Amino acid sequence: MSVTAGTLLAGALTWNVTDPAATAFVACYECCSMLRMVSADAFAALLRNNGVSDIYSDGAHRAAYSSDASLYRVTPTVVACPQSSDDVAAILDVCRTEGVPVTARGAGTSVAGNAVGTGVIVDFSRHMNRVLEVDSSSRTAVVQPGTVQAVLQAAVAPHNLRFGPDPSTHTRCTIGGMIGNNACGSRTLGYGRTSDNVSRMELMTGSGEVLRLASAVEGSTVALPDHSPLLDQLRTVTSSGLATIRTQFAQFGRQVSGYALEHLLPENKFDVGRMVVGSEGTLGLLTEATVRLVTEPKVRILVVLGYPDIASAGDAAPTVLGFAPTACEGIDSRIVDVVRERRGHSAVPPLPRGAAWLFVEVVGDTYLDTVALAEQVGHGCGAVDSLVVTDAARAAALWRIRADGAGLAGRSPAGLPAHAGWEDAAVPPARLGEYLRDFDALMDDFGVTGLPYGHFGDGCLHVRIDLPLDKPGGPRVFREFLNAAGTLVASYGGSLSGEHGDGRARSELLPLMYSNEALDLFAAVKHAFDPDNILNPGVVVDPRPLDADLRVPAAPLIRRDLALAYHGDGGDFTQAVHRCTGVGKCRADNTTSGEVMCPSYQATRDEKDSTRGRARVLQEMINGTEITGGWRAPEVHDALDLCLSCKGCASDCPTGVDMAAFKSEVLHQSYKGRLRPPSHYSLGWLPRWAKIASKSPRLVNKATKLPGIGPLALSAAGVDSRRNIPPFAPRTFRSWFESTAHERSTSGDPVILFVDSFTNYFTPEIGIATVRVLEHAGYSPRITDKQQCCGLTWISTGQLAGAKKKLGATVDALSASANNGVPIVGMEPSCTGVLRSDAVELVNNDASRRVAGATRTLAELLKERGWEPPSLSGMKVVAQPHCHHHAVMGWSPDAELLQTAGAEVKRLGGCCGLAGNFGVEKGHYEVSVAVAEQQLLPAIASADESTSILADGYSCRTQLSDLTSRHGQHLAELLASKLP
């Protein structure tokens, strides 16, 4: 049956792609292929029997890979992670024999549905991710396809070299993915597209032939195999379409849609290697590439040009090109406003006047000459205002706004979910301003909005649009809009795609851009490389309908009986989960960024354990087709098990996914009215047990040290036996505070200390230090009449009904102070974060919002006060900000305070790995330690004994004491130790 179907399909590929019979046949063939495919587990076993060992057929992994960064949802049969080219060959052989589709995947950041498929997803990023060789003399590097672009940059940086193309996803996108889509990035003006920077590649075609191709870069001779039936067939195809290729291809730099057939022309030396770049995995699987490197410029300067609107910025782009910049990027106030709303005004450095801006980068050999050129750009491009940015940190903050564009644009100006699909069209740069005006008018005609930005120097516009996909008739509107947009860009002589490829979103639209003759050439090229149509079928040739397999319309709304409010998502859990657009920032290495997300992925490198992977599993849970068990589905709990609830994604994910909240909701719904795991009662009720233990702390401490008692108690509580039971303080903080009240002045400004359970029962010395600092700053600290609890441990274990009750009582106890303008200061960052964030989502009343607005960290309050800290000059500090501190409040005030005090601070990113109850629970110890080994433990190992370890979080200090011989200090302790 496979042979017969494959033979018929080969014939179908010679048909005109607009022929309805051809489209119907391919749809029927795909359906039949799926019906005759063996089960996922059986097919995985078949691959293992052929030597491929790293295979996943479980529901959680299949769900995690069901989507990329696009709107499309296609659940694969299995996921294969090859460890060598032999594995790749084996996968292709088995799939060709069985007629099973194969889709190559790097980081899964494709926005057009290029990296999803029904058969085998081949994830190159897990194992085939190494830089194999760097040759500084020839300025080349040999890499495996799964090598992350930023990893390559780090490997070649010591040679003062770089790989030129740099997409905004450079921290996680792979070189193989960049070759697949012919990625460009912000600096194409300086360094060209990926196709301009690949000199050699090894490719396994759909027919099983291995091609070793050398590209004609900088006039070099193209080296091709001496005997290749495929290449002979390709020469015949090319010779039959010379006129079509010469008149329809390579009309401007960002014409990326379709196959780059211009490279096959005789005058271009029949450069098959460059033609393959951008073919989206439909012609072969890359197993190795040699890439060109360029010299890193000595000086880079950013110039920001302000314009009254984004179309005016587009008008100015051709003038900017006259200054030979390496980058010319456009954004407008709509994206900047989102950044300010989500991250605070401090996240946006000063910008010149205007409502739209061009970020222009110029480079040079000397600082003075480069600044002079930057000033010429500022004065010579018709801007209403300009700013030359010479401070590297400020420039980096501005570039970050542009780099996070795809995620930031995930909510439209109307506050609705904004979608990819019409993502990266390009027009000749001279026509960009005119096109932008017409495109805005088109959006108005459809009643939709979006946040445009892009590579204006190349004429490439990115935008996500709030098309009503979740409404009745939404897919029809989606189809109509994409057809209208495609017609518009074609009328400008533009390209449907400017760098991301056609994928499932735009392949069907290729007839708007190319003639039937050109489309026939595409089909013939596809057939030469992949006669059985197993490589990424449905893309470029014989496309899937652009409105098929859409992810959002398949998702029913979940609004009822939720414990959390999901304010930003209309109270809808479905919309909250679909915040994840798949940009994959959770997969980025956070060792240099100061960010937290995603600690479990950093430890396991398993897509299932990324924020995106978990979101995809939850989306499949909601769909109820592949994952049928609802809240209690094993696949859901498998995916969420290693989520540390660190909340790093809530701030670091550009779309604002809060997986910690989702995990709490899932646990709440799963165990509502049911028996829970032991750790939910032990660790989840920790404040309750601590209160009881505080009656006789010495007795309890002695009992836990008795031989056999400690390990037995830990095991019964669901705690890993390698952990320690922390000692209870001999005297609680509240007891100290009340007994010493007569010694303290009441003349200062009132401030309420929120006395959390950790400070009160375990570390009262931190509360005492906080009181000292506040009194020195002119405050009179006070506490609530009774011990209150924020319910954090109940929240993290999903006991949200109990958490709401406890947190509601706490809000009531603090609301009077908040109403009177008295600040509330938290000492434990996680508990402070609950008052600032979770209370609003869980208690959800005016009092909770007022308490959230009144709550401060110690550093925030001291900064507002303008307090001058004691000198910490000469002190070295390694700082491990608590994850919730980073995510909810932000650690910048703490950094500024320490800088003002004169301390030399090394701030760590990432998570300590303990994360409340996570690292203590059975089954999590190894991952907890692996997370600590990312940043915390190496930093401690390299710090001398005189270096202070700053760790405000109780979890962070506990992890330190468990895994090292060092002791962590709270900021209050550090400051108090230097007070007179």
N, C-alpha and C positions, 0 to 999 in steps of 0.2 A: 504493500500500500504506500509506503514511504517513497519508493522509486517512482511509482506511477504518479503520485501527487507531485513529486519534485519535478518530473518531466513535464507535466501539465503546467506547473508554475513557471518553468523556464520558458515555455511558450507564451504564457501570459505576460511575462516581462517584456516581450517584444511589442505588446499592444501599446496603443496610445493611452497614457495614464488618465486621460479624461473620458475614455470609453466606459460607459456604465457597466458593460459586461465584464470588463477587466476588474473594476472595483468590486462588483458582486462576487466574482470568482475568488479574489484574494480574501474577502471577508469570510466566504464559505470555507476556504482552505484553512484560515486561522482557526475558525471554530472547530473544524474537523481535527486539526492538529491537537487542540486542547482535549477533545473528547477521547482521542486514542492515546494520549500520553499516560504513562504509568503514574502511580501515586508518587507523592513527593518523597516519601521514605524509600520506596523501591528505586526511584531514580537516583536518589542520593547513594544508595547501596551500589548501584551500577557504576556510578562515578568512582566510588571508593575501590571497587574491584578493578578499576582501570588505573589505580595509582594516585588518585586525587584524594588527599586525606582531610583537608579542612573544608567540610561541607556542612551546610545548615539546612534542615528541612522542617524545623519546628515552627510553630505558628508565630512566635514572637519575632524571630528573625525575618520570616517571610513578610510579616506586617511592617517591620522596620524598613525594609527595602521596597515597599510597595509604591513609594513615591520618591521623587528627587526634590529639586527646588521649584518644581512646576505645579500646575494645577491637576496633573494627571495621576491616576491611581490604577496601577496594574500589579496584581499580586504575583510574584514569581513562583515557580515550582520549587526551586532550590536556590540557595546562594552558595557560590563556590569562591574560595579565596586561594588562588593558586600561589604556590611557593617558588615556582620555576617555570621556564618556558616549556619544559616537559609536561607540566600540569596543564598548561594552556593548550598544548597540542592534544592531550588526552581528552580534555573537555570538548574541544572542537570535533574530534573524531567520534566521540559518543553521540554528541548532539546531531552531527551530520547523519549518522547511521539511523538515529531515532526520529529525525525530523523535528527536533526540539529547538526553538529559537535561543539565541545567545546574545546577551546585551552586556557590553563592557561598561564598567563603572569605576570612577576614581573616587572623588569626594562626594559625588551625588549633588553637586551644586548647579546642575543644568536646569535652566529655567523654562525650557521648551518641551520637556518630557523626553529628552534624549537618552536618559539613563534608567528607564523602566521597561520591563518586558515580561512576557508570560512564562518564559522557560527558565533559563539559567542566567542569573545575574552573576557576572564575574567581577568580583571586587578586588582590584589590583592594589588597593591602598594598604591592606592589612600586612602583606608579606613582601610583595615585589615593590619595595618603596625606598631602595637605596641609591645613593650616588656612587656609582662604581668606579669612576675615574675622573680626575680633573687634570687637564693638561694646560698649564698656564702659557706655555710657549705657543701653542696653536689656538689658544683661547677657546677651548671646547671642554665639554663635560659629557660623560656617558652616564645615563640614568636609566633606571627601570621605570615603567609607566606609572607606578603608584607613588613616585617621589613627589612630595609636597613642594610646591614652588618655593616657599620660604625656607625649607630645608636645603634646597639647592643653593639658594642665595647665601645662606650661612656657610655652606661648604666652600663657596668660591670667593667669599668676601675677603679672607686673608690674602688672596692674590690680587686684591683691588679690582675684582671682576664682578659682573652681575649678569643674570639672564634678563634680557631686556623687557619682554612682555610681563606686565604685572597687574592682573585683574584685581578687583577689590577683594576677591576671595583668596588672595595669595597666601594667607596663613593656613589654608586647608586645601585649596584646589591642587590637583596633581598635574604633572607634566603630561601624562597620557591624556587626561581630560582636556588640557589646553590644546594638545595636538588634535584631539577628536573634534573640537569645536572651532579650531583656529582662533583661539582666544587672543585678545588684544590688550585691554587694560588702559590705564590712564596715560601711559608714556609711549603709546604707539607712534606719536609724532617724532619721538627721538629714536626709537629702537625698532619700529615696525611690528608686524603681526607675528604670531607664532610661526607661520609658514615661512617667514623671512629669517627665522632663527633656528631652524632644524636642518642639520647637514646630512645626517644618516639615520636610518631606522630599519628595524627588523620587524616584518609584518607577516602574520599568518592569515592567509585568505580563507574565505569560506569553503573553497575547494580543497584546502589542505596544503596548498603550495606555500612555501616560505620564501618571501621576497626580502632581499637585502638591498635597500635603495639608498643611493646618495643623491642629494639635491644639488641643483645648480645655483649655489649661493655665491654671490660676488663673482659671477663669470666663470666659475669652475666647471670642469667637464663632468657630465652626468655619468655615473657608473651604474650599469644595469646588468642583470644576469644574461649570460650568453644565449641560453636556451630557455625560453619560457613561453608555453602556449598562451598563457594569460596575456603577456605583454604583446605577443603577436596579434592577438584578437583586439587588444586595446589600440594598436596602431591602425588596424583596419577601421575601427569605429571612428578614430580621430580623422583619418583621411576622408571619411564620408561626410564630415561636418565642419570642414575648415572655415567656410564662410560664416556659418552660424556662430561658431566659437569666436571668430575675430570681431564680429559685430555686436554680440550680446554679453560678452564677459569682460571682466577687468575694466569696467567703465569708470570706477573710482575706487579709492583705497579700501572702503568698508563694504564692498560688495561681497558678502560672505554666503548668501543663500545659494543652495544647490551645490553641485560639485564644481571645483575650481578648474574647469576644463582648459582655461587659457594656458596652463602650464604644459599641456600636451602638444601645443603647437610646435612645428619644426623650429621656428625662430626662438622658442623658449626651450629647445633641446629635449623635447619629450620628457619633461621632468615629472615623472610619476610620483616621486616622493612628495613634492610640493602639492601635487593634485590631491594626494591622499589626505593631507592635512585639512581638516575641516569636514571630513566625510562622515563624522558622527558614529564611528564604529559599524558602518553599514558595509564596508569593503574588506575589513580585516581587523585582527586584534594585534595591537602593538605589544611587543615584548621587550624592546630596548630602543633607545634613541640617543643619538649624539647631537647635542645642542651647541649652538654658537654662544659665546659670551662676549660681552662688551666691557670696556674699561669704565669703572665708576668715575663720574666727574668729580673734580676736586671741590667744586663749590656748587651748591644748589640754593636758589633763592625763590621763594614764593611771592608772587604779586597777586593781590586780590583786587579785582576791578568791579565797581558797583554800577548797576544799570537800573533804569526804572521798572523794567519787567523782563521776563525771561526771553521773549522774542527779540527784544533789543540786544540782549546779551548774545543771542544767536546771530544777529546782524553783524556784531562786532567780531565774531570769531575769525572770518577771513583776514581782517586787518591784523589780528594778533599773530596769525601764521607768518606774517612778514618779518617777525622778530625771531623766527626759528626756535620757538619754545620746545621743550620736551613734553610738555603737557598743557592742555587747555580744557579745563573741565567746568561745566556749568551746573549751578543749583539755584534755587530761589527761596524766598522767605517761607514757603510752605514747609520745606524740610527743616529749615532752621528753627521754625516755631515748634515742630515736633520734638526736636532735640531739647529745646529749652523746657518744654512741658514735661518731658520724661526724665531728664537728667539734671534739670536746674539751669539757671542762667549762667552759672560759672562754667558749664560745659561748652559754651560757645564763646570763644575769644572775640575781642572787638572786631567788627567788620566795618568796611567803609559804607557810606550812605548808599541807599538803593534798596530795591526789593528783589534783585537778582544779582548773582555774582559769577564772574569767571575766575577760577583758580588757575593761574598761569605760572608754570615753572620754567625758569631759565637757568642755564648752567654755564660755568666758565672755569678758567684756570686760576683766576685770582679773585679774591673777595671784592676788591674795589671795582674791578671791571664788571663783575657780575651784578653788583648793586647798581652800578651806572646803567647797565642794560635793563635791569628791573625798573628803574625809574623812568627810562624811556618808554617802556611798555605802559607804565602807569599814566603817562601823559599823552601817549600817542594812539590810544584805542577808543577814544570817544566816551570814556567812562564818566559818570557824574562825580565819582570819587574813587580814590585808589589807596591802597595800603601795601607797602613793601614790608614783608614779614621776614625779619632776619633771625628771630629767636626760634631755635629748632623745636622746642617744646610747644610753642604756640602754633607753629606750622603743622606739627604732628597732630595737634588737636583739631585743626581745621581739616586736614586730610582725612582724619578719622570720620568726620561728618560725611564727607563724600564717600568714603569706603563703606560706610554702613547704610548707604542710600537704599539698597534693595530691601533691607529689613525695616528701616525707618519709614519707607513708603508703603509698608504693609497695612497702614490705616490711612484712608483718604482724608482730604481736608474736611469732608463731611462727617468724619469719625466712623466710617463704615469700613469693613474689610476690603482691602484693595488687592487685586489679583494680577499675577503675571499672565502671559498669553500674548499680549502685544507689548513686548518688553524692550526690544533693542533695535528697532528699525533705524536705517541710516539713509541720508540723502547727501548729495554733493555739498560740501561745507558752504559754498557760495549761496546755496538756496535754503540754508537752515532756518534763518529767521522767518522767511515766508512760510516754510513748512510748519513751523511752530504755531504760527497764527491760524493756519488752516486746521491744524490738529486740535487746537483749543476749540475752534468752532465746531469741529466734528464731535468732540466730547460734549459740548453744549447741546448739540442736536440730539444726542442720545440721553441727555440728562445725567451724565456721569462725571466724576471728577477724579483727579489723580495728582501725584506729586512727581513732576518731571525733573529729570537731572540727566547728566550724561557727558559724553566725550565730544564736546562742542567743536573742538578743533578738527575732528574727524567727521562731523555731521551726524553723530550717532546719539540717539535720544533713548534714555531709559524712562519707563513710567509703569506704575502699577495702578490699575483703574478699578473703581468700586462698581464693577458690573454686577447686576443682581443675581448672581449664580444660585443663591439660596432661596430665591423666590420662584413661584410658578412662572414658567416661560423663560427663566434665566438663561438656560443653554441656548435658546433661540436668539435672545438678545446678544449673547456672546458671539454666536456665529455671524450674525448680521454686522456687529461692530467690527470684527476682525476682517470680514470681507470689505467693508467700507474703508477701513484703515489701510488694508492692503492695496486697494484701488488708489487711494490717495498717495501713498508712498511711491507706487509704480508711476503715477503721473508726474512725479518729480524726478524720474530716472533713478530712483533709490533702490534699496535692498530691504526685503522683509526682515532680514537679520543682519546686524552689523557686527556681531561677535559671538553670539550664543548658539548659532545654528538654527535649523528649521524645526527639528524634532517633530513632535505630534501636534504642536500648536500652529505651525506655519507651512508644513510640507504640502498640505492640501491647497494652499494659496499660491504655490509656485506658478501655475498657469497665468496668474495676474502679472507676473514679472517676466516670464520666459515664453518663447514660442513653442508650438507643438514639436518643432524640429529639435529644439534644445532639450525638451522633456524626453524625447525619444533617445537622445544621446545619453541622458542620465540613466535611463532604463538599460541601455546596452552596456554601459560601464558597470552598472550594478551586476548584471548577468555575467559579465566576464570574471569579476572577482568572487561572486557569491551565487553560483547557478542554482543552488537549492533554497535560496532566500532564507537562510537561518540567522543571518547577522542583522540584529536590530530591525526586524521587518516592521513595516508601517511608517518608516522614516525616509524622507526624500522621495523614494520611488514607491509607487503603489501605496500612497499614504493612508493611514487611518483617518477617519473624519475628525476634524479638529474639535468637535464637540462630543466625541466619544471618550469614555473612560475618565470623565471629569470627577475629581475627588469631592468637591464641595456639594454639588447637587445630590450626591448619594448619601449625604449625612443628615439624618433626622435631628431635629432640635431636641435638646434636653434642658428643660427649664424648671420642671416641677421637682419638689422634694429635695432640693439641693441645700447643703448646709452653708455654703459660702455664697456671697452675693454676686461675684463676678461683675462688678460695676462697669468696668471698661468694655464688657462684652454683652451688655443688655441682659444680664442675669442668665445667660445661656452658656452651658458647659460646652456644647458643640462649638460655638463660635470661639470660645476661649481656647479650646484644644486646636482649632484650625488657625489660631494665630501663627502657628509654626508654618512659615512659608518654605522652609527647607534650605535656607541660605547656609546652614551648616557651620555657623561660627562656634557652635558648641564643640566642634571637632578640632578647633585651632589650638596650637600649643600656647599655653598661657604663662610660660615661664618668664617671658619678658614684658608682658602686657600689663601686669598688675591686676588682671582680672581673675575671676574664680571659675566660671563655667568652662567645662563641665568636669568635675574632679573624677568621677567614676570612669568616664571615657578616657581621661588621661591615664588612668591606671590599667584599663583592660584593652583599650583600642578596639572595642567591639561596638559596632554601630547600634546594636540593641541597647547599649548602656549610655548612649548620648541623649541629650535633651531632645534632639530631633527624632531619634529612633523611638523614644518613649512616646512622643507626641503621635507618631505614625501608628503605634500600637493602639493608643487610645482612640485614634480616629477609626481604626478598624473595629475596635470594640463597639463604637457607636454605630457603624455601618451594620454590624450584626450578621455579616456574611461569612467572612473568613474566620472571625473570632466570634463565637456564638454564646459564650458563657456570661456575657454582661459584665457587671462590676466584679464578679467573683471568678472570671475566666482565668485559668492558670497562666495563659500567655501574658495577661495584663500584670499579674503579680510577679511573674518572672522578669518582665521589663522594668518594673518599678522597684524591685527588691534592692538593687544597688544604687538607687537614687538616695543621696545623702541628705536631701531636703535642705541643701545649703542656701537656696534662693539665689545663687549666683546668676542663674538664667533670668531672673526677674529684672536684673539690671543690665547684664552683659548681652543677653539676646536682643538684637535690634528690634524684634517684634514684641518683646515683653512677655514671653512665655514664662509662667510661674509654675514649674513642675512640682515644687514643694506643695503648693496649694492643691494641685491635681492629685498628688499622692495622698494627701490628707483626705480629700473627698472620696477617693477610691476606697481607702481603708474604712472610712466612715460608712459608706454605703455597703461595703462587703460584710462588715461585722456587726452591723446594726441589729441588735437583738440576738446576737450569737456569741458563742464562746470565743474568746480571743487568744492569741498566742501569749505565753507567760510573760514575755518582755513588756507587753502592753500594760499588764497589771503591776509589774515591778518598776520598770523604768518610766512607764507612762504615768504612774501614780507617785513618782519620786517625791514631790513636795509633801504629799500626805504622809509617806513613811518617814521623811526627814523631820516632820513636825513631831511625830511620835518618838523618834530617836532622840530628839533634843531634850526630852524629859530626863534621860539618863545617858548622855553621850559617852561618858567614859566606860560604862558597862557595855554599851553596844560596840564600841571600838575594841574592847578586850575580847568580846565574844567572836567578832569577825576574824580575830587573829589566832583563835584556837586551832590546833591541827585538825584539818579535815572540814572544819565548819565553814571557813571562807569559800573554798572551792565548791562545797556542796550547796551552799547558799547561792553562789553565782550560777551554777548549773540549773538549779530549780527556778531561778529567776529568768532563765533564757539568756544569760550573759556568758560570754566566752571566758573560759577558765584562765586564759592568759592575761586577763584584766585584773586590776586591783580594786578592792572596795575602798573608796576614799574615806578618810576619817572625818567624823563629825566634829565640829568645833566645840570645845569645852563650854563656851558661852556664846549665845547667839548675838548677832549685831543689834537686834532690837533691845535685848537685855542691856547691852553696853550703852546704847543710846539713851534709854530711859533712865539708867542709873547715873549717867553723867550729865543729865539735862541742866542741873543747877550750876555746872561749871561753864556753860556756854552762854555767850551773849545773844540776846534776842533783838538787838538793835539793827541788825543788817536786813537787807531785802529778803523777804521770805522765798524759799524754794522748797518744793516737796521732793524728798528722796523716795523713789520707788524702790522699796526693799524687796528684791527678788529672793526666791528660795535658796539659790546657790550662795549668794552673798550672806544671807541671814544664817544659814545652817552650816555652811562649809567654810566660807572665807570671810569672816566678819572684819578681818584686817583691811580688806579693800574698802568696805563701807567706812571704817574709821579714817582711812587715808582720804577718802572722798570728802568727808566732813571737814577735815583739816584744810584741804585745798579750797573748798567753798567758803569757809569762814575767812580764809586769807584774802579771798576775792571780794569780801564784803557782803556775803550772803548769810542768812540765818536758816540753816537746814531744819526741816521738819519732816515727820513721817506720819503715815495714816494711823488712825487709832488702833486698827487691827492689822495683823499680817494678811496681805493680799497676795494673790497668785495670778499671773497672766495666762496660765493654762498652756504654756508652751509644750510641756511634755505630753499633754492630752492632745494638742494639735498635731504634733509630729507622729503620734501613733493613731491618728484618725478618730479619736474619741471626741468628736466635735460637739456633740450635745453637752457633754460634761465641760468641755472647754468654753463653750458659749456661756454656760451658767457661771463658771468661775470668773471669766473675763468680764462678763456683765456686772458682777459684783464689784470687781476692781474698778471698772469704768465709773460706776456709781460713787465709789469712795473717792475717786480723783476728780470727778466732774465739777465739784464746787470750786476747787482750786483753779481748774482750767477756766471756769466761768469768770473768776476774779482776776485773771491774767497772771496767776502765779505759775512760773515754769515748773515742769516736772522733769526731774533728772533721773535717767536710768543708769545703772552701774553695770549690769550684765547686758552685753550688746544684743543677745538673742531676745531677751525679755523686753528690752527697749524697742526692738524691731516689732514685736507683737503689738505694743501700744501704738506704734506709728503706722502700722500697716494691717496686720491681721485683725485687729479690733474692728476696723472699719468694715472689713469683709465679713466678719463673723457676727459681731454684735449689731452692726449696721443701723445705728441711730445717730441722732444729732450729738448726743453726749460722747459717743465714741469718736466722732469726728473732731469735737472740741478737744478731747484728751489727746488725740493724735497730733493736733496742731500745737498743743502746749508742751509736748514731750521733746526733750533735748538729750543729746549725749553731753558728757562733761565738757568735751572740747568745744562743742557748739555753743554751750552756754558761756564758757570763758571767752570765746571769740566775740560773742555779742557784747560781753561786758567790756571788752578791750583790756582784759587783765594781762599784766606783764608777768610772764612766768619766771621762775628762778633760773639762773644760768645752768645750762647743761653742756656748756662749752667743753670740748675735749672728750665727751662721752660718745661711745659707739653704741648704736642700738640696732638690733635686728628686730623688725616689727612684723608680726603675723596678725594682720587685721582679721577679726572674726568675719566669717562669710556674711552673716546677716547685717553686720555693721557696714560692710562694703556695699551690700545689695540694697539695703533699705535706707540707711542714713547717709552713707558715703563717708569715706575716711579722710577726705581733704582737710577738714578743720583740724584733725589730729596731726596730720602732716605739717600743716602751717604752724601749729603751736610748737611742735618739736623743732621746726626750723627756726622759729623766732627765739627759742631757748638756746639755740646753738648746737643742738645734737647732730651727730653724723648718723643718718638713718638709712638703713638698707630695708626697703619695704618689700615684703614677699607678696606674690600673688598666689592664686590657688587656695586650696583648703588644707587645714591641718590633718584632715582624714578622720577625726573622731566624730565631729558633727552631731553633737548631742548623743542620742541613744544609738545612732547608726553603728559606730565603730565598736560599741560595747556588745552588741547583740551577736549571738552565735551565727556563724556563717559569714560574718563580715570582716573578721580580723585581718585576713590577708589583704583584702582590698583597702581597708583602712590604713594599713602600714604602707601599701604601695602608693597611696595618695600622699602620705607624709613624705615619702621618698622622692616625690616630684620636686619639692622646693624646701619644705621645712627642715627635714633632717640633713640635707647637704649644707644648708645655711648654718645650722647649729654646729655641724662637724667642723666647718671652716672658721667659726667664730672663736676668738680667744676668750679666756676666762673673765677678762675685764669687760667684755661686751655684754650689755644688758639685753635680755630677751623680753620684748614687749608683747604681751598677749592678754588683751582685755577679756577674752572669752574663757569661761570656765572649762569648756571643752578643749580649747587649745592648750591651756595650762595642764590639763589632765593628760592629754596626749604627750606633751613634753615630759612629764614626770614618769609616764609609763614606758616611753621609748628611749629616753635619754637620761643623763644625770643632771641636766640643767633645770632651772626653775624659772618660770615665766612671771613677769610683773605686770600689774595693771597700770595704766597711765596715771591713775591717782596715786599709786604707791611711788612711782618714779618721781612725780612732781613733789609729793609730800616729803620725800627723802632729802630734798634740797631746800626745803623751806627753813627759815630761821627758827 
